[in-house]
Amino acid sequence: MAIARFDLNAVQAACQAFICGTVQGRNNSFAPSAPELADEVQRQQDRLRWEAHAATHDFVVEGSDEWRQIVALRGSTPPTREINGVKGWDIPKGELSQARQIELPKPRDLSALPAPNLRRAS
């Protein structure tokens, strides 16, 4: 069966999309073929999985305080991906909640440091 490997919710969502006539690029005068149904079920499954992921994760920007707290909690730096030119990673909301409890060290006042010696050695 063309849809046996998919989640039931995705199959139901695809059938609903066909019934409502919202599947793009097809003639609604005819029933969908098995490959058309499988394609729409795959699309619905991808959508449902992304919605579930987005509901349980927050995108944390690389270098932000939350990012530093995640690094402190994990003991390692998460991988990154880029969204609209901003690097970061999707962090589970529960883990992010734990990380927010970590107090970060106060930023150092760099103006109090001596100016670097920029002379070249001869």
Buried (B, 14 or more C-beta within 10 A) or exposed (E): EEBEEBBEEBBEBBBEBBEEEEBEEBEEEEEBEEEBBBBBBBBBBEEBEEEEEEEEBBEBBBEEBBBBBBBEBEEEEBEEEEEEEEEBBBBEEEBBEEBEEBEEEEEEEEEEEEEEEEEEEE
